[in-house]
Amino acid sequence: MHMLRRDKKEEEDGGGNPFHNIEKSSVLQEARTFNESPINPRKCAHILTKVLYLINQGEQIGTTEATEAFFAMTKLFQAKDPILRRLVYLGIKEMSKIAQDVIIVTSSLMKDMTGREDQFRGPAIRALCSITDTTMLQSIERYMKQAIVDKVNAVSSAALVSSLHLSKCSQDVTKRWVNEAQEAVSSDNIMVQYHALGLLYHIRKYDRLAVTKLVTKFSKHSLKSPYAYCLLVRLCYCLLEILCFVYFIRTDSPMFDFIENCLRHKSEIVIYEAAHAIVNLKNTSAKELASAVPVLQLFCSSAKPTLRFAAIRTLNKVAMKHPAAVTACNLELENLITDSNRSIATLAITTLLKTGSESSIDRLMKQISSFMNEISDEFKIVVIQAIQSLCSKFPRKHPVLMNFLSSVLRDEGGFEYKKAIVDSIITIIEDNPEAKEAGLAHLCEFIEDCEHTVLATKILHLLGREGPRTPTPSKYIRFIYNRVILENAAVRAATVTALAKFGAHCEELLPSCIVLLERCLLDTDDEVRDRATFYVQTLKQQQKSLKSTYILNGLQVSVVGLERALHHYTMEPTETPFDVKSVPLETAPITDSKQVREPGEAGGQKTEKVAASRQDIYAEQLSSIPEFANLGNLFKSSSLPVQLTESETEYVVQCVKHTFSHYIVFQFDCSNTLNDQVLENVTVHMEPADGFQVLKCVPCASLPYNKPGTTYTLVHLPEDPTLVTGTFSCTLKFIVKDCDPNTGEPDDEGYEDEYVLEDVEVSVADHVQRVMKPNFGVSWEEVGLENELEDTYALSTMKTLEEAVQNIIKFMGMQPCERSDKVPEGKSSHTLYLAGVYRGGHDGLVRAKLALSDAGVTMQLTVRSTDPDVSEVMATAIG
Amino acid sequence: MIISVFVFEETLFVRPFNADEHFHVKSTAHETMDGGILEPSLYTVKAMAILDNDGNRMLAKYYDDQFPTPKEQKQFEKNLFSKTHRANSEIIMFEGLTCVYKSNVDLFFYVVGSSQENELILASVLNALYDAVNQILRKNVEKRALFENLDAVYLAVDEICDGGIILDADSTSIVQKVAIRSDDIPLGEQTVAQVLQSAKEQIKWSLLK
């Protein structure tokens, strides 16, 4: 009665929440009612609901309290009331993590799980699995297997889903349930089908071949569940991505056909999943996209906001790579601009920005400014990225776009958002020299009031690099120096570096910069003080080479490599000082200038990480082979493996070249595609070119079917320093043993055989490591005229400047600096700057002046280096 | 044909193939707008919640540890509510997650998934949740009715999603599994026999006390 009155009162209060005033202690007290006999199901259910409510509200319950309530709850198994029983299962699941000795209910749950009441069985299985650990799993295994193939769908689903949860901690046991899962996939119930397919995939996910078989099998076996279809589409997508990741090309495959067929499925969920997968595949061709776009176009005019959102988000993605494919949808997109869901409107506008013409930009920018404040940061970032790509597409529009960016930079926003804006402005500055001054001015203004240290340091770094080269560098000094007074240590340190760069680059500013830097000598932070002292001393020396090496162009070693080399050095104390030249150089990122930045994904940075780590992995692998222990440091590994066979032959071999200071190691990754043969003692015999000398072969002891193996050949480089290129003819030599395809057991007897491979080329590029010189001009002066070589070439096969630039970079294997790999449109001449380090640690710089003429491209090549031989080698690289 | 293709590509890797690593290639772009594709998995739902018209939690279930403490969870709910309670537009990208939602009178229903998740799947779960609650509350979807039937709603949520895996998305079958008590039906809709039966029960219980 009391309860009721309280309820009434609350209702008058307007809360109407019967659970509003409950307290943990009183509810737990009430839970003792569970021990009474006979059980009052209604009352107990009400109390149990309160307990569940408390837990759901995030109330913390102590272990002893929980254990007590849990034990009281177990008494409720005596009641037959279905609701109460089901609530008990919920209670067990909720408390399984906080109470102790929860396994006490195992037998009760097992009874329900195998009992006659079908409506108890599924939930009982799920509750049981939430309290089961690996040690107990054995005892319920038999029941689980039965439950998976149970004819009651809810039971089967519950068992399958619980198996998936369990497999997180004990993969081995659930593996044995494959056959049952297999049977469950053919169930009539759509959810059972879906769960069974999910479990099958999970069990096999580390075996790619088995996953392929799974997909091939079920893509023909028409499933009923749309969710299961989505899962299959996703599996196909992943397999295709791996194929593409490895091949770098797309092949026609039954899996792609399956995805395409799903576009005609009757469920919207599946259609969308398939369209989404096609759009997300790397290297989708315009033709392949053509099938997905009309589907998405149709969704755009759907009445359901979710469908419109999904469609426009995917179309937006298409527009990044293939704007032309989306232009057909422009009409639908125009209609979505005024959509009441701001997310949809934003995506529509950004998509239109990508597909539209130059004339529509002003109108769209106006539209988007009107609701920029209403959308979430994620979408603001999308807008910013769209604007960034717009800038490279229509460079003439940069004033409008730059104005927009600077105004949003002043608005409120999170770090990610600000970072996107700053990145965009930086990209625009780098791409478009006309926008540089305006952009730098906006950034200067921004750091005046910037709460993000990372962004401030980034901008200061940029100012240090770009500022000195503008017509009036002095105007940036004030902005930079203000940071020293107002900011935290990290920013101050960056400021000091930026100031030093101004001093090093501009003679007239040097005295004032030194004065400013001297004021930092008494800074409270060690790093700032150290930097200031270092720079002041260096600048006072007034030496070009010092300025270039220590201020304008920094260290170029790989950080991982430096760490390893230093560690190695400290492990083995020697008299000789540490030599920085022995540290492997940083592998400069191979950035493709035409690469489309995807939203939220820093495209360039990702490849950089991969490239850098790849060489480190190689270095580690090679150093673990005793034969190669004395070769010295790995200088360079060729980035992409070269195929020495066709892809469908019996044996597949590819080659990676590792250059050391006096040796080259050829690494041959071999694979045997014949399942009735085992190859043993596999080596690659190389016929060396002039001056090269084959020293050693490290054979691959055994090469069974489908297990890749590696053999190495060590070659000594010619003594003549100018003799560096050559062609090697290669033969694979091995002993063949026949074997049983099923067991892989080889015969005792074998015979020798060989297999001719394609030739391996060693080019100049193999001896050169790419190095980025942020300030090419200074380095050029630093190296000086001493070893300069100059020559003029007519490149008659090249038709455009871009083509010539790409080919020169490829032949030289050097890093283009100052963004000179980008040829401005409509120009008939261009200068390419390349920098690299030659084997042995000699800097090599190349300036190639290109001019377009009727008979192709004419090139004047100037090479400077610290070593005369290196200049000679480099000058002959193109010929 | 496919088999031979796969054999070949094994050779390209220096290291042995590790499925996890490569299936994860896509999922690194987490919490961005990039609509890449997730690692294939049944774990679709990250959270489900029912909030009232002040953004207070009526019920919430979180299925992964993106928001480990109740405090973080409630903060997320508050933020989500403030973004969604005015504009009824059904879907929003929020804090790097896709949230689909629906409201009626004084209740807000949410289903949350990864930003790379198929939005339509999440919407189907939301519909299942809403329709099941609608049936349990007999089309009277409001806060008061929800509190009166909180036990049944808990059970329904448990039947829709188990640890992040969609268990069932068909509202009729969900409600069937929840099996509401017959005596919960309002007096006017009960047959005479049912009324008598429940009266008998209640007398019996009061005597036994």
Interface residues (C-beta under 8 A of the other chain):
Chain A: E11 G16 N17 P18 F19 P38 N40 A45 H46 L48 T49 L52 Y53 N56 Q57 G58 Q60 P82 I83 R86 L87 L90 K93 Q119 G122 P123 R126 A154 S157 A158 V161 S162 L164 H165 M191 Y194 H195 G198 Y201 H202 K205 Y206 D207 R208 L209 V211 T212 T216 Y227 C230 L231 R234 L235 Y237 C238 E241 I242 L243 F245 V246 Y247 T251 S253 P254 M255 E268 I269 Y272 E273 H276 A277 N280 K304 P305 T306 L307 F309 A310 R313 T314 K317 S340 N341 R342 S343 I344 S376 E378 F379 I381 V382 E598 P599 G600 E601 I617 Y618 Q621 P641 S647 E648 V652 V653 Q654 D669 C670 S671 T673 N706 K707 P708 T710
Chain B: I2 I3 S4 V5 F6 V7 F8 E9 E10 T11 L12 F13 V14 R15 P16 F17 N18 A19 D20 H22 F23 V25 K26 A29 E31 T32 M33 D34 G35 G36 I37 L38 E39 P40 S41 L42 R57 L59 A60 K61 T69 P70 K71 Q73 K74 K83 A87 S89 E90 I91 I92 M93 F94 G96 V100 S115 N118 E119 L120 I121 L122 A123 S124 K143 R144 F147 E148 L150 D151 A152 Y154 L155 D158 D162 G163 I165 I166 L167 D168 A169 K177 V178 A179 I180 R181 W205 L208
